[in-house]
Amino acid sequence: QVQLVESGGGLVQAGGSLRLSCAASGRPFSSYLMGWFRQAPGKEREFVGYIGWSGGSTYYADFVKGRFTISRDNAKNTVYLQMNSLKPEDTAVYYCAAAYHVTTAASLYDYWGQGTQVTVSS
């Protein structure tokens, strides 16, 4: 098993930036594909992006391409979500998750963090 803890959320003005972190403990971090998801009030949880095991590959949802960047440091057991040019519609709880296989489906991620709130004011 792996335990995931997100941090770095907060309140930011539109156009601003935030960097979320997700620290992992337990099984070797490099065993997992790491994804980021978000869930706004009253909406389904949606895929934001993922990063491959070595960090060499990433994939993003269309609505964040060019604005968000995912990176990972396997030596620190941490994955990051750098969010730039934030918009009010990016307001949501952001979750990191771990999977054994390449997938964008939330149901196929095996482990989840507790989430961190990101609020973007207009």
N, C-alpha and C positions, 0 to 999 in steps of 0.2 A: 504494500500500500504506500501511498504518498499523501502527505498533508500539504495543503496549499493555503497561503495567507496573503491576501492582497493588501496593498497600502498605497497612499498617494492621492486618493480622491479628495475632492473639495469643491469649493465654489470658485468659479472663474468667469470673467466677462467674455462675451462673444469676441472671437478673434484671438483669444489667449491660448495658452498651452498648459498641459499637465503631463506628467509622466507617472504612470502607474507601475508598481512593482508587484511581483508575485513570487514569494519565497517558498521553496519546496523543501520538505524534509521526508525522510523515509527511504524508499527504494531509490536507486541511482537515477538522478534527475535526467541524465542523458538517454534513459530508456523511453522517454515519453515525447510524443508530439505535444506541443503546448498551444492551446487555443485561448482566444479572448472572445467573450460574448458580452452582450448587454441586454438589459431588460428595463424598459420604461414603464411607468405606471399604466396598467390596463392593456399592456401589449405583451405579445409573445417574446420569449427570449430569442435574440437574434445573433447570428454569427458575425463577428467582427474581423477575425483573421487568425491565422495560425503560423507557427514557425516549426520547421523540421528539427530533427534530433540534434544535428550538429550546428544548426543556425544558418545553414547555407541556402535554405529555401523558405520562402514566405508566400502566403496567399492571403488576399484581402477581399472583403466585400466591396462591391462597387462604390458604395456610399462613403467609404473612408479612403479610397485610393488617392494617393498624393497628399493626404493629410495625416494619416496615422502610420507609425512604423513599429513593428515588433522586432525585438532583439532578445537574445538570451546569453547568459554567462553561465556555462555549465560548471565552471569552477566555484561559482558562488551559489549555485542551485537557484538561480533567479531568472525570471523572464520579465521583460519590460514592454510597456505599451506607451510609446511617445505619441501624444495627441496634440496636433497643431491646428491652427485656424478653427478652433472649436465654434460650434453653432449651438443655439438653444436646443435644437432637435437632437443633439448628442447627449442631452441630459438623460441619465439612466444609472442603474446600478451595474457596474462592470464586474465581470467574473472571469477568473482564469480557470482553465480546466486542462486535464491531462488525458491523453489517449494513446493507445498502442499503435493505432493505424491512422493513415491519412484520412481525414473526414472533416466535413463542415457541419455535420449533424450533431446537435447537442445531445441527443439520446445515445450517441455512440462514444461520448467522452466518459471516462471511468471515474475520474476524481474531480472535485470542484472545490474552489475556495468559497468563502462566505460572502464575498462581494464587497465592493467599495463604491460609495455614492459619488457620482460626478454631476454637478449642477452648473449649467452654463446660463448666465443671465444675459438678457438682451440689452 
